[in-house]
Amino acid sequence: MSVTACPVCSSVDVRLIWTTEVIRRVVGSRSGDGKPVFVVESDPIEESVEERVACVNGHSHPDRVGFDIEWS
């Protein structure tokens, strides 16, 4: 079986969604303009990136359908 479109809605347009999470250590804080300001170290403790593919209508597929992206 060849998947050429979203199997749910047949859309051929996809979104590539990258979610980046960076954890940094807070080394201090001070009062700001109506809210606190946190001072953090510039070097991250941990970084992670999650990638997923969804059609433009929001159907997410990598776990269920299992495909990768290749740039043309």
C-alpha positions in Angstrom: 0.0 0.0 0.0 1.4 3.4 -1.0 0.4 6.4 1.2 0.2 9.5 -1.0 -2.1 11.6 1.2 -3.6 11.7 4.6 -5.5 8.4 5.1 -8.1 10.2 7.2 -9.0 13.3 5.0 -6.9 12.8 1.8 -5.1 16.1 2.2 -1.7 16.2 0.5 -0.4 19.2 2.5 1.5 18.5 5.7 2.9 20.5 8.7 6.3 19.6 10.1 6.0 20.4 13.8 9.2 20.7 15.9 8.8 21.1 19.6 12.0 22.2 21.4 12.4 22.1 25.1 15.4 23.6 26.8 16.0 23.3 30.5 18.2 25.9 32.2 19.1 26.5 35.8 17.6 29.6 37.5 20.4 31.4 39.4 18.4 34.4 40.6 15.3 36.6 40.3 14.3 40.2 40.7 11.2 42.4 40.4 10.3 43.4 36.9 7.7 45.6 35.3 4.7 44.1 37.2 6.1 40.5 37.0 9.2 38.7 38.3 12.3 38.3 36.1 14.2 35.1 36.4 18.0 35.1 35.7 19.1 31.8 34.1 22.4 30.3 33.2 23.2 30.6 29.5 24.3 26.9 29.1 21.3 24.5 29.0 21.1 21.6 31.4 19.1 19.5 28.9 17.8 20.0 25.4 15.3 17.9 23.4 13.5 18.2 20.1 10.4 16.3 19.2 9.4 16.1 15.5 6.1 15.1 14.2 4.1 15.3 11.0 0.5 16.3 10.8 -1.7 17.0 7.8 -3.0 20.6 7.5 -6.2 19.4 9.1 -4.5 18.3 12.2 -4.4 14.5 11.8 -1.1 13.3 13.3 0.3 10.2 11.7 3.8 9.0 12.4 2.9 6.5 15.2 -0.1 5.1 13.4 0.8 5.3 9.7 4.6 5.3 10.0 6.2 7.6 7.4 9.2 9.8 7.1 9.7 13.1 5.3 12.1 13.4 2.4 12.8 16.8 0.9 12.4 17.1 -2.9 
